[in-house]
């Protein structure tokens, strides 16, 4: 399965031959493994060299990453751990974002993320770790990939992802007739894949253009608060940093509220009193009591 552009997802079925990669999308969003209903439209395709250039490593490869002694940070210093169930585990750290195909494990994967994720530019991968589980014969049973990266779709955000892959070596699990029934007739006569023009804006690009500053830097909003007999008008500023809440500042009548790691409330009077030191969680649970205390000042 592959990931479609934007925030939606769909399954994609691939067929890799000695020379070409063919694929088609699912007929609907209901992915059901080998029983998924697939599109009957003409297959799309690229030669293997074209596929690497435009979409990354072919899906027949063991990993989306380039794995060798140059791309694995701890290639000479890894540890194999014996598990209680008789399996073994090993974790490797990858060299990423070096910019060349010899030492950068993510050289092709960044292109795959660009195309299948509908990104505006190649992501910047900060760190990648892969943990393998295998049996006594070194047969890989599963692996987990953990990534940390920055991606841009209208706005730049920092992301983390975790991918889990499980392997089955039962031949009956792979029995199918997809090649004979569908892909075989397109092996020499497929529709050349044309990637969508990234300069053509989509709905997410329009939303990002409209709200990009709000999502990346925060915004100030007009606010009216009614709490029992207390009626206050003012404004609230919500600050964001890399998509995460960084601070909240509000002016409600003659009350000032500042929230970062702690809460500070002030009321502008001749004799200023300060209530501070509450953490964010008690702030939200104790808001009515806080306003009652401020009214009494």
For each residue, the residues with C-beta under 8 A, 3 or more apart:
1: 11 12 31
2: 10 11 12 14 23 59 116
3: 9 10 116 117
4: 8 9 10 12 25 116 118
5: 8 116 117 118 196 202
6: 117 118 153 202 203 204
7: 204
8: 4 5
9: 3 4 29
10: 2 3 4 25 26 29 31
11: 1 2 25 26 31 36
12: 1 2 4 23 24 25 26
13: 23 24 25 26 36 38 178
14: 2 21 22 23 58 59 60
15: 21 22 23 43 178 179 183
16: 20 21 22 48 58 59 60
17: 20 21 22 187
18:
19: 47 48
20: 16 17 45 46 47 48 187 190
21: 14 15 16 17 45 46 47 48 51 58 59
22: 14 15 16 17 43 44 45 183 186 187 190
23: 2 12 13 14 15 43 44 45
24: 12 13 38 39 41 43 44 182
25: 4 10 11 12 13 38 39
26: 10 11 12 13 29 30 31 36 37 38 39
27: 36 37 38 39 40
28: 37
29: 9 10 26
30: 26 36 37
31: 1 10 11 26 36
32: 35 36
33: 36
34: 173 176
35: 32
36: 11 13 26 27 30 31 32 33
37: 26 27 28 30
38: 13 24 25 26 27 178 182
39: 24 25 26 27
40: 27 182
41: 24
42: 186 190 191
43: 15 22 23 24 182 183 186 190 191
44: 22 23 24 190 191 192 193
45: 20 21 22 23 186 190 191 192 193
46: 20 21 50 51 54 55 192 193
47: 19 20 21 50 51
48: 16 19 20 21 51 52 58
49: 52 53
50: 46 47 53 54
51: 21 46 47 48 54 55 56 58
52: 48 49 55 56 57 58 108
53: 49 50 111
54: 46 50 51 111 115 193 195
55: 46 51 52 111 112 115 116 193 195
56: 51 52 64 108 109 110 111 112 113 115
57: 52 61 63 64 66 108 109 112
58: 14 16 21 48 51 52 61
59: 2 14 16 21
60: 14 16
61: 57 58 64
62: 67
63: 57 66 67 130
64: 56 57 61 108 109 112
65: 71 94 105 106 108 109 128 130
66: 57 63 71 101 104 105 106 107 108
67: 62 63 71 72 94 105
68: 71 72 75
69: 72 75 76
70: 75 95 102 103
71: 65 66 67 68 94 95 102 103 104 105
72: 67 68 69 75 78 92 93 94 95 105
73: 92 93 94 95
74: 77 78 92 93
75: 68 69 70 72 78 92
76: 69
77: 74
78: 72 74 75 90 91 92
79: 90 91
80: 88 89 90
81: 88 89 90
82: 88
83: 86 87 88 89 133
84:
85:
86: 83 135 136
87: 83 133 134 135 141
88: 80 81 82 83 133 134 135 136
89: 80 81 83 131 132 133
90: 78 79 80 81 131 132 134
91: 78 79 129 130 131 132
92: 72 73 74 75 78 129 130 132
93: 72 73 74 127 128 129
94: 65 67 71 72 73 105 106 128 129 130
95: 70 71 72 73 98 103 104 105
96: 104 105 106 125 126 127 128
97: 104 106 124 125 126
98: 95 103 104
99: 104
100: 103 104 107
101: 66 104 107 108
102: 70 71
103: 70 71 95 98 100
104: 66 71 95 96 97 98 99 100 101 107
105: 65 66 67 71 72 94 95 96 109 128
106: 65 66 94 96 97 109 110 125 128
107: 66 100 101 104 110
108: 52 56 57 64 65 66 101 111 112
109: 56 57 64 65 105 106 112 113 125
110: 56 106 107 113 114 122 123 125
111: 53 54 55 56 108 114 115 122
112: 55 56 57 64 108 109 115 116
113: 56 109 110 116 117 119 122 123 151
114: 110 111 117 119 121 122 123
115: 54 55 56 111 112 118 195
116: 2 3 4 5 55 112 113
117: 3 5 6 113 114 123 151 153
118: 4 5 6 115 153 196 202 204
119: 113 114 122 123 151 152 153
120: 152 153 154 198 205
121: 114 152
122: 110 111 113 114 119
123: 110 113 114 117 119 149 150 151 152
124: 97 149 150
125: 96 97 106 109 110 128 147 148 149
126: 96 97 148 149 150
127: 93 96 147 148
128: 65 93 94 96 105 106 125 145 146 147 148
129: 91 92 93 94 145 146
130: 63 65 91 92 94 143 144 145 146
131: 89 90 91 143 144 146
132: 89 90 91 92 140 142 143
133: 83 87 88 89 140 141 142 143
134: 87 88 90 138 139 140 141
135: 86 87 88 138 139 141
136: 86 88
137:
138: 134 135
139: 134 135 169
140: 132 133 134 143 167
141: 87 133 134 135 166 167
142: 132 133 164 165 166 167
143: 130 131 132 133 140 164 165
144: 130 131 162 163 164 165
145: 128 129 130 161 162 163 165
146: 128 129 130 131 160 161 162
147: 125 127 128 159 160 161 162 163
148: 125 126 127 128 158 159 160
149: 123 124 125 126 158 159 160 161
150: 123 124 126 156 157 158 159
151: 113 117 119 123 156 157 159
152: 119 120 121 123 155 156 157
153: 6 117 118 119 120 204 205 208
154: 120 204 205 207 208 209 212
155: 152 208 212 215 216
156: 150 151 152 216
157: 150 151 152 215 216 242 243
158: 148 149 150 242 243
159: 147 148 149 150 151
160: 146 147 148 149
161: 145 146 147 149
162: 144 145 146 147
163: 144 145 147
164: 142 143 144
165: 142 143 144 145
166: 141 142
167: 140 141 142
168: 173 174
169: 139
170: 173 174
171: 174 175
172: 175
173: 34 168 170
174: 168 170 171
175: 171 172
176: 34 179
177: 180 181
178: 13 15 38 181 182 183
179: 15 176 182 183 184
180: 177 184
181: 177 178 184
182: 24 38 40 43 178 179 185 186
183: 15 22 43 178 179 186 187
184: 179 180 181 187
185: 182 189
186: 22 42 43 45 182 183 189 190 191
187: 17 20 22 183 184 190
188:
189: 185 186
190: 20 22 42 43 44 45 186 187
191: 42 43 44 45 186
192: 44 45 46
193: 44 45 46 54 55
194:
195: 54 55 115 198
196: 5 118 200
197: 200
198: 120 195
199:
200: 196 197
201: 205 206 209
202: 5 6 118 205 206
203: 6 206 207
204: 6 7 118 153 154 207 208
205: 120 153 154 201 202 208 209
206: 201 202 203 209 210
207: 154 203 204 210 211
208: 153 154 155 204 205 211 212 215
209: 154 201 205 206 212
210: 206 207
211: 207 208 214 215
212: 154 155 208 209 215 216
213: 216 217 219
214: 211 217 218 219 240
215: 155 157 208 211 212 240 243
216: 155 156 157 212 213 240 242 243
217: 213 214 239 240
218: 214 237 238 239 240 246
219: 213 214 237 238
220: 235 236 237 238
221: 235 236 237 238
222: 234 235
223: 233 234 235 236 250 252
224: 231 232 233
225: 230 231 232 233 234 252
226: 230 231 232
227: 230 232 287 288 291
228: 288
229:
230: 225 226 227 291 295
231: 224 225 226
232: 224 225 226 227 252 253 255
233: 223 224 225 252 253
234: 222 223 225 250 251 252 253
235: 220 221 222 223 250 251
236: 220 221 223 248 249 250 251
237: 218 219 220 221 248 249 250
238: 218 219 220 221 245 248
239: 217 218 245 246 247 248 249
240: 214 215 216 217 218 243 244 245 246
241: 244 246
242: 157 158 216
243: 157 158 215 216 240
244: 240 241
245: 238 239 240 248
246: 218 239 240 241 260
247: 239 258 259 260
248: 236 237 238 239 245 257 258 259
249: 236 237 239 256 257 258 259
250: 223 234 235 236 237 255 256 257
251: 234 235 236 255 256 257
252: 223 225 232 233 234 255 257
253: 232 233 234
254: 267 268 269
255: 232 250 251 252 265 266 267 268 291 294
256: 249 250 251 264 265 266 267 268
257: 248 249 250 251 252 263 264 265 266
258: 247 248 249 263 264 265
259: 247 248 249 262 263 264 280 283
260: 246 247
261: 279 280
262: 259 276 277 278 279 280
263: 257 258 259 275 276 277 278 279 280 282 283
264: 256 257 258 259 274 275 276
265: 255 256 257 258 274 275 276 290 294
266: 255 256 257 272 273 274
267: 254 255 256 272 273 294 297
268: 254 255 256 272
269: 254 272 273 297
270:
271:
272: 266 267 268 269
273: 266 267 269 297
274: 264 265 266
275: 263 264 265 278 290 293 294
276: 262 263 264 265
277: 262 263
278: 262 263 275 282 283 286 290
279: 261 262 263 282 283
280: 259 261 262 263 283 284
281: 284 285
282: 263 278 279 285 286
283: 259 263 278 279 280 286 287 290
284: 280 281 287
285: 281 282
286: 278 282 283 289 290
287: 227 283 284 290 291
288: 227 228 291 292
289: 286 292 293
290: 265 275 278 283 286 287 293 294
291: 227 230 255 287 288 294 295
292: 288 289 295 296
293: 275 289 290 296 297
294: 255 265 267 275 290 291 297
295: 230 291 292
296: 292 293
297: 267 269 273 293 294
